[in-house]
Amino acid sequence: MTDRDLLRALRSSRTSAGDAYTYLLDAYGEELYRSCILALRDRDAAHVALRDTLIVARAHIRHVPDACHLREWLHVLAEAECARRAVRGSGSGPQWRMPEHVEFVRSRVIDGMAGPGLDAYRAHVSARADHFGRDGFPLPAAARPLARGLVALLPVLAVLLCLLLAVLVADCLLGGGWGTARGPAVDAVR
């Protein structure tokens, strides 16, 4: 399957989640796993990073500018997932080395992506990785708050506005109206 065919299949609403993950694994699974294991130096962490990379890829496939950028885009996603999991000192040292034969544990990754009851996990992974630039590539962690700007604050501002409105309505109901002045200062003026 060419990258163009793969991208078309991943963007199609007729492609099931399980099929999408299988297509991604077939095309790029071993290559991405090697990148993850080299970055993390831990096979278990590399499996998790690969799984989450493919979840993010399926959820945000619309960000890929075109088929010729698919490989690079997937590798940038994998780098971001590995950076999220990087544990200093984990697996490093003279005893660690890249295995000669990377045995791709397909069922472990597929079960972690498409298994029943994992909708909430997939939604969480997709949402936390929703930081893309205009070029379609993930933004570096340092640039994310700047890119989102006030948009990231909208939920907080909405809650504060609702609280302020609730206080004003309560004051109106308890105080007898919007324009009613009351209190010791008003009485002193009279």
Disulfide bonds with the S-S distance in Angstrom:
none
